[in-house]
Amino acid sequence: MTSSALTPALESRFAAARGVADAVLFEGYVLYPYRASAAKNRLRWQFGVLVPPAWTAAAEEHDFQHTECLMEPKAGATLAAEARFLHAQRRTVQQLRDDGTFETVPELHLTDRVLVPWDEGAEERVEVLATVAELTGDGVVVPFTRPAREEHETVRDEDGRIVGRLVRRCEEISGTVRLSAVELDGPYRAMRLTAVVENTSTWTPGAGDADRDAALPRSLVAAHLLLGLSAGSFLSMTDPPEWAEGAVAGCRNLHTWPVLAGEPGRADLVLSSPIILEDHPAIAPESPGALYDSTEIDEILALRTAALTDQEKREARGTDDRAAAVIDLADSMPPEVLERLHGAVRALREVTEPGAPAAVASDGFSHMPGGPDAYDLIRPDQPWWDPAADAGADPARDRILVDGRSVGAGSRVLLRPGLRRTDAQDLFLQGRSALVEAVLHDVDGGVHLAVTVEGDPGADIRREQGRFLYFQPDEVAPLEDA
């Protein structure tokens, strides 16, 4: 077993998957409007934070990720694992005084930016290579440490004179990667692979550093795992073959979820991510670059960023180098690139038989409940939608049966998002009560409930603007109407 660089063949395949893995690594890294002073940027890093074990007792965060998936390795195969995470480094700002010493200040104004204190993320990775034979029995355990360090960066004004410096401090972090595999019972030569990434820091919070900000510099931030086989394949955990469904159901995945990665049609790579993804996730080809905000659409984000005032852009550029790159990207984006963000057709196929599945064409934006817009392409003599069929639809008055009870506008329901939903924000709505605003029917015969969450101070504004949350009938439970 070795803990070293990947082989050239594995490195080439991992490189193709790192684009998506980087999106996971920097998911929500810095949010629009990209200023440290913005309220939404004061609580940093929401996904895949593995905190020191002593901190888990004080917060609902975890010190490990546990991945289990199925693989069919060929004889003599090697497994490559790459644990990736950010190491938070705390940046302070110091100004040069007349006596030649440096003084820590809350901000330092330059011509093009305003430098402020901020936590930056330094990319880290731990690489492990092991033969599949070595994974059996006790498996392999690879401990790792990243030492504490301090770095200084000189800050100069537009005339080249030294006016201050940035001081970056990293705390020591330590962890372990554990890999093991067992052969499954039955006629199929498959194995269950277990991969655990854990924070093993011995740091204990004291009376003066018992908050999350003290734990973050000692945490593995945005942690995720890439797994690759030199020969053989993994099985999809989302859509496994029928013979493997029972074994897949028996796998335990805690604080992470494994999906097939890399090129579609191949199954030799897995990305285990704290964000729920589908098999073979990919970055949209229209995306002009990383924008880091975890909830926005590229087009809207680019337009909003370009519309920031000059002072807001100075503050954003001084917040983080990645935020500065977003500002520069938005300011330099040509109209033809922005136009490409407005819509994209992924796939079209003609519907030639009655009852055939709908075409899978999408503009890439979630305008309608349940996901992106979809447009059927059918023969010219067969209209894709009959307006007369909509005459009897009335979202404000239509009602449906849910658990044997009539539900419509004005009904109260309990939200229970299903496992199929991929929006991590839905997890925060689990168990919340909501008011049904409308019952909507789509052209494919699906039913969607438009709701506002009870207790949401912005519900009246959302109602006036027609901005609702959408759930399917099996994702709610009726409550007694108010």
C-alpha positions in Angstrom: 0.0 0.0 0.0 1.3 3.5 -0.8 0.2 7.0 0.1 1.6 8.9 -2.8 0.8 10.4 -6.2 -1.7 8.7 -8.5 -0.4 6.7 -11.4 -0.5 8.6 -14.8 -3.6 6.6 -16.0 -5.5 7.2 -12.8 -4.4 10.8 -12.7 -5.8 11.4 -16.2 -9.2 10.0 -15.3 -9.3 11.8 -11.9 -8.6 15.1 -13.7 -11.7 14.7 -15.8 -13.8 14.4 -12.6 -12.2 17.2 -10.6 -14.2 19.9 -12.4 -17.3 18.7 -10.6 -15.4 17.9 -7.5 -14.1 21.5 -7.4 -17.7 22.7 -7.6 -18.4 20.6 -4.5 -15.2 21.9 -2.8 -16.2 25.5 -3.3 -20.0 25.2 -2.9 -21.2 28.3 -1.2 -17.6 29.5 -0.6 -18.5 33.1 -0.9 -22.0 34.3 -1.6 -23.4 37.3 -3.6 -22.8 40.2 -3.1 -19.3 38.7 -2.3 -18.5 41.1 0.5 -17.3 39.9 3.9 -19.7 42.5 5.5 -22.8 40.9 3.9 -24.9 39.0 6.5 -25.0 35.9 4.4 -21.2 35.7 4.4 -20.9 35.8 8.2 -21.8 32.1 8.7 -19.3 30.3 6.5 -19.2 26.8 5.0 -22.4 24.8 5.3 -21.5 21.5 3.5 -19.1 18.7 4.4 -17.5 20.3 7.5 -15.8 17.7 9.6 -15.2 19.3 12.9 -12.8 18.1 15.7 -14.3 15.3 17.8 -14.5 17.5 20.9 -16.6 20.0 19.0 -19.3 17.5 18.0 -20.7 17.5 21.5 -21.3 21.2 21.2 -22.9 21.4 17.8 -24.9 19.3 15.3 -21.9 18.8 13.0 -19.9 15.6 12.5 -16.3 14.6 12.7 -16.5 11.9 9.9 -18.0 10.8 6.6 -18.8 7.2 6.0 -19.1 5.9 2.4 -20.2 2.4 1.3 -20.6 1.4 -2.3 -20.4 -1.7 -4.5 -17.6 -2.5 -6.9 -16.6 -5.3 -9.3 -12.8 -5.1 -9.5 -10.8 -7.2 -11.9 -7.9 -9.4 -10.9 -5.0 -7.3 -9.7 -6.9 -4.1 -9.6 -5.7 -1.1 -7.7 -8.0 1.4 -5.8 -7.1 5.0 -5.8 -8.7 7.3 -3.2 -8.4 11.1 -3.0 -9.8 12.9 0.0 -10.2 16.6 -0.7 -11.0 19.4 1.6 -10.3 23.1 2.4 -8.0 24.1 5.3 -9.4 27.4 6.7 -6.7 30.1 7.1 -7.5 33.1 9.1 -6.4 36.4 7.5 -5.9 39.6 9.4 -5.0 43.0 8.0 -2.2 45.1 9.3 -1.3 48.7 8.4 2.3 50.1 8.3 2.8 52.7 10.9 5.2 55.7 10.7 7.6 54.0 13.1 7.9 51.0 10.7 5.8 48.6 12.8 2.6 47.0 11.8 -0.8 47.5 13.5 -3.8 45.2 13.1 -6.7 47.2 11.6 -10.3 46.4 10.6 -9.8 47.5 7.0 -7.2 48.9 4.7 -8.3 51.0 1.7 -6.5 50.7 -1.6 -7.4 52.2 -4.9 -9.1 49.1 -6.3 -10.1 47.2 -3.2 -10.8 47.4 0.6 -8.9 44.7 2.4 -10.7 43.2 5.5 -10.2 40.2 7.8 -11.5 37.0 6.3 -11.2 33.2 6.4 -9.7 31.9 3.2 -9.8 28.2 2.1 -6.5 26.5 1.1 -7.0 23.3 -1.0 -5.8 20.1 0.5 -5.8 16.5 -0.7 -4.8 13.2 0.7 -4.0 10.5 -1.9 -4.0 6.7 -1.2 -3.2 3.8 -3.5 -3.9 0.3 -2.5 -4.4 -3.0 -4.2 -7.9 -4.5 -3.8 -6.3 -7.4 -2.0 -4.9 -5.1 0.6 -8.4 -3.7 1.3 -9.7 -7.1 2.6 -9.4 -8.0 6.3 -8.4 -5.0 8.4 -8.0 -2.8 5.3 -5.7 0.2 5.1 -5.5 3.2 7.4 -3.7 6.4 6.4 -3.3 9.1 9.0 -2.4 12.6 7.9 -1.5 16.0 9.4 -1.4 19.5 8.1 0.8 21.6 10.4 0.1 25.1 11.8 1.7 27.9 9.9 1.9 31.6 9.5 2.5 33.6 6.3 2.9 37.3 5.6 2.0 39.0 2.3 3.2 42.6 1.7 0.6 45.1 0.5 1.6 48.0 -1.7 -0.3 51.0 -3.0 -0.6 52.0 -6.7 2.8 53.7 -6.5 4.5 50.6 -5.2 5.0 51.8 -1.6 4.4 49.3 1.2 1.3 50.3 3.1 0.6 47.2 5.1 0.5 43.4 5.1 -1.8 40.4 5.3 -1.1 37.8 8.0 -2.5 34.3 7.3 -2.5 31.8 10.1 -3.5 28.1 9.8 -4.1 25.8 12.8 -2.9 22.2 12.8 -5.4 19.7 11.6 -5.2 15.9 11.5 -7.3 13.2 10.1 -7.5 9.6 8.9 -8.6 7.9 5.7 -9.8 4.3 6.2 -10.4 1.9 3.3 -11.7 -1.7 3.5 -13.6 -4.1 1.3 -15.5 -7.4 1.8 -16.8 -9.8 -0.8 -20.6 -10.2 -1.1 -22.3 -13.5 -0.7 -23.9 -14.9 -3.9 -22.9 -15.8 -7.5 -21.8 -12.3 -8.4 -18.1 -11.4 -7.8 -18.9 -8.0 -6.2 -17.4 -6.3 -3.2 -18.7 -3.7 -0.7 -16.2 -0.9 -0.3 -16.1 1.1 2.8 -14.3 4.5 2.9 -14.2 6.7 6.0 -12.7 10.2 6.3 -12.5 11.5 9.8 -11.1 14.5 11.7 -8.9 13.2 14.5 -7.8 16.5 16.0 -7.1 16.5 19.7 -8.1 20.2 20.0 -10.6 20.9 22.9 -12.6 24.1 22.9 -11.8 26.3 25.9 -13.9 28.9 27.7 -12.8 31.6 25.3 -13.1 29.7 22.0 -16.2 27.6 22.4 -17.9 28.8 19.2 -18.0 27.5 15.6 -15.4 30.1 14.5 -12.9 28.6 16.8 -13.5 25.1 15.4 -13.4 25.9 11.7 -9.6 26.4 11.4 -9.2 22.9 12.9 -11.9 21.3 10.6 -11.8 19.6 7.2 -14.1 22.0 5.3 -16.2 20.9 2.2 -14.7 17.4 2.6 -15.4 14.8 -0.2 -13.8 11.8 -1.7 -12.9 10.6 -5.2 -12.5 6.8 -5.7 -11.1 5.1 -8.8 -10.4 1.6 -10.0 -7.5 0.8 -12.3 -9.5 -2.2 -13.6 -13.1 -3.0 -13.1 -16.2 -0.9 -12.3 -18.4 0.5 -9.6 -22.2 -0.1 -9.4 -24.6 2.9 -9.4 -26.0 3.4 -5.9 -28.9 5.5 -7.4 -29.9 3.0 -10.2 -28.3 -0.4 -9.4 -28.9 -3.5 -11.5 -31.8 -5.6 -10.1 -29.5 -8.3 -8.7 -27.7 -5.7 -6.5 -30.7 -3.8 -5.2 -30.6 -5.6 -1.8 -26.9 -5.1 -1.3 -27.2 -1.5 -2.2 -30.0 -1.0 0.3 -27.8 -2.5 2.9 -25.0 0.0 2.4 -24.5 2.8 5.0 -23.7 6.2 3.8 -23.4 8.8 6.6 -23.0 12.6 5.9 -22.1 11.8 2.2 -23.5 10.1 -0.9 -21.6 8.3 -3.6 -22.4 8.7 -7.3 -20.7 7.5 -10.5 -18.4 10.2 -11.8 -16.4 11.0 -14.9 -17.5 10.5 -18.5 -21.0 9.1 -19.0 -20.9 5.4 -20.0 -18.0 4.7 -17.7 -18.2 3.4 -14.2 -14.6 3.3 -12.9 -14.9 6.5 -10.8 -17.0 7.5 -7.8 -17.5 10.9 -6.2 -18.7 10.7 -2.6 -20.1 14.2 -1.9 -21.9 15.9 1.0 -24.2 17.4 -1.6 -26.7 15.0 -3.2 -25.9 14.6 -6.9 -27.0 12.4 -9.7 -24.7 9.9 -11.5 -22.2 11.5 -13.9 -22.8 15.1 -12.8 -21.3 17.7 -15.1 -20.7 21.4 -15.2 -23.0 23.1 -17.7 -20.9 23.9 -20.8 -22.5 27.4 -20.9 -21.1 28.3 -17.4 -18.5 31.0 -17.9 -16.6 30.2 -14.7 -16.9 29.5 -10.9 -19.4 31.9 -9.2 -19.3 30.1 -5.8 -22.8 31.1 -4.7 -24.7 27.9 -3.7 -28.3 28.9 -4.7 -28.2 31.3 -7.7 -28.5 30.8 -11.4 -25.5 31.9 -13.4 -27.4 34.4 -15.6 -29.1 36.2 -12.7 -25.9 36.1 -10.6 -23.8 37.6 -13.5 -26.3 40.4 -14.1 -26.6 41.2 -10.4 -22.8 41.2 -9.9 -22.2 43.5 -12.9 -24.8 45.9 -11.4 -22.9 46.3 -8.1 -21.7 49.8 -7.3 -18.0 50.6 -7.6 -17.6 50.8 -3.8 -19.3 47.4 -3.5 -16.9 45.9 -6.0 -13.9 47.4 -4.2 -15.2 45.7 -1.0 -15.7 42.4 -2.8 -12.3 42.5 -4.4 -10.7 43.0 -1.0 -12.7 40.1 0.6 -11.1 37.2 -1.3 -9.1 36.6 -4.5 -11.9 34.3 -5.7 -14.5 37.0 -5.1 -12.3 39.5 -7.1 -12.2 37.0 -10.0 -16.0 36.8 -10.0 -16.2 40.6 -10.2 -13.8 40.7 -13.0 -15.6 37.9 -14.8 -19.0 39.7 -14.6 -17.5 43.0 -15.7 -15.8 41.5 -18.7 -18.5 39.1 -19.8 -19.3 39.7 -23.5 -23.0 39.8 -24.5 -22.8 36.6 -26.5 -21.7 34.7 -23.4 -24.5 36.2 -21.3 -26.9 35.2 -24.1 -25.8 31.6 -23.9 -26.7 31.6 -20.2 -30.3 32.5 -21.0 -31.2 29.0 -22.2 -29.8 25.8 -23.5 -31.4 22.8 -25.2 -29.9 19.5 -23.8 -31.7 16.9 -26.0 -34.5 16.7 -28.4 -36.3 13.7 -29.9 -39.5 13.4 -31.8 -42.6 11.8 -30.3 -44.0 9.6 -33.0 -46.4 7.4 -31.1 -49.4 8.2 -28.9 -48.4 7.9 -25.2 -44.6 8.1 -26.0 -42.5 9.7 -23.3 -42.0 13.4 -23.4 -38.9 14.8 -25.1 -36.1 15.9 -22.7 -35.5 19.4 -23.8 -34.6 21.9 -21.1 -33.6 25.5 -20.8 -31.7 24.7 -17.7 -33.7 26.9 -15.3 -36.3 25.9 -12.8 -39.2 28.0 -13.8 -41.9 25.4 -13.2 -42.5 23.3 -10.1 -40.6 20.0 -10.0 -37.6 21.1 -12.1 -36.6 22.6 -15.5 -39.1 23.5 -18.2 -39.6 20.6 -20.7 -41.0 21.0 -24.2 -42.3 18.2 -26.3 -41.4 18.0 -30.0 -44.2 16.2 -31.9 -45.5 15.9 -35.4 -46.9 19.2 -36.9 -50.4 17.7 -37.1 -50.4 16.9 -33.4 -50.3 19.9 -31.1 -48.2 19.3 -28.0 -50.7 21.1 -25.8 -54.5 21.6 -26.0 -55.4 25.0 -24.5 -59.0 23.8 -24.2 -57.8 21.2 -21.7 -56.7 24.0 -19.4 -60.1 25.6 -19.4 -61.3 23.5 -16.4 -58.1 24.1 -14.4 -58.3 26.6 -11.6 -55.2 26.6 -9.3 -57.1 28.6 -6.6 -60.1 26.3 -6.5 -58.8 22.9 -7.5 -58.5 20.3 -4.8 -56.8 16.9 -4.6 -56.9 14.0 -2.2 -53.9 13.5 0.1 -54.0 10.6 2.5 -57.7 10.5 2.0 -58.3 14.1 2.8 -59.2 17.0 0.5 -56.4 19.5 0.0 -56.5 22.8 -1.8 -55.7 26.5 -1.5 -56.0 27.5 2.2 -55.2 24.0 3.5 -52.5 23.5 6.1 -50.0 20.7 5.4 -46.9 19.2 7.1 -43.8 19.2 4.8 -41.9 16.0 4.5 -39.6 16.3 1.4 -38.9 12.9 -0.3 -35.5 11.3 -0.7 -35.6 12.0 -4.4 -35.3 15.7 -4.0 -31.8 17.1 -4.7 -32.1 20.5 -3.1 -30.2 20.4 0.2 -32.3 23.4 1.4 -35.3 21.2 1.6 -33.8 19.4 4.6 -34.4 22.5 6.6 -38.1 22.4 5.8 -38.6 18.8 7.1 -41.4 18.9 9.6 -42.4 22.5 9.0 -46.1 23.4 8.5 -47.1 25.3 5.4 -50.1 26.8 3.8 -51.2 25.6 0.3 -51.6 28.6 -2.1 -52.5 26.7 -5.2 -52.9 23.3 -6.8 -51.1 23.1 -10.2 -51.3 20.6 -13.0 -48.6 20.3 -15.6 -48.9 19.1 -19.2 -47.5 15.6 -18.2 -50.3 15.0 -15.8 -48.3 15.7 -12.7 -49.7 17.6 -9.7 -47.8 20.2 -7.6 -48.7 22.1 -4.5 -47.6 25.7 -4.3 -47.0 26.5 -0.6 -45.7 29.2 1.8 -44.1 28.2 5.0 -45.9 29.2 8.2 -43.9 31.5 10.3 -41.9 32.9 7.3 -41.8 36.7 7.8 -41.5 37.1 4.1 -44.6 35.0 3.2 -46.8 38.0 2.4 -44.2 39.4 0.0 -43.7 36.0 -1.7 -47.5 35.6 -2.0 -47.7 39.0 -3.8 -44.9 38.1 -6.1 -46.2 34.6 -6.8 -42.9 33.1 -5.5 -43.8 29.8 -3.8 -42.2 26.5 -2.8 -43.4 23.5 -4.7 -44.0 20.0 -3.4 -45.7 16.9 -4.8 -48.7 15.3 -3.0 -46.6 12.5 -1.5 -44.3 15.0 0.1 -46.9 16.6 2.4 -49.3 15.4 5.1 -52.7 17.2 5.7 -53.1 19.1 9.0 -56.2 20.6 10.5 -57.1 23.8 8.7 -56.6 27.0 10.7 
